[in-house]
Amino acid sequence: MFRKDYLMGMIEDMTSMIAKAFGLKEQKKYTEALWELDDLMRKNFRLNSELVNRMPTDEIIEMFRVGPTVEVDQLQGLARMLRAESDIYEASERPEEAVVRRIKALHLFVYSAIHGADRDLLNYPQHVDELLDELEEYKIPAAVEKLMVEYEE
């Protein structure tokens, strides 16, 4: 019960902050929008955007490991923030940076899904489908393709 309340509070905070970031994006205040997302990462995960984007995805997943299990619902929360960040980079005409974040977000969403993430918490199937559409013209890394096969099963 406590875990569910914590996750719901985190999702509510994320939703409002992501909405604020998208409002800033619409006003073409890209730097401020990225700062909002960075603050949200720091608050919820004690990570910053620069660190998350420099780390390999497997290391990020290990940071969310508690004993033998990975906190996949929190992991998909981080994936959602990376997705929002990628949208801001796309809008600011920095497509290379957007693609890197989209691939990482896809990897985290699919990993979370395979390992029992709450399907309704952030509606990961919709995010996965949209990310696949956005990445259609790019080569997906082998590790993500392998996860996709497992996800599709």
Secondary structure, DSSP 8 states (H G I E B T S, - for coil): -HHHHHHHHHHHHHHHHHHHHHHHHHTT-HHHHHHHHHHHHHHHHS--HHHHHHS-HHHHHHHTEETTEE-HHHHHHHHHHHHHHHHHHHHTT-HHHHHHHHHHHHHHHHHHHHTT--TTTTTHHHHHHHHHHHTTTS---HHHHHHHHHHH-
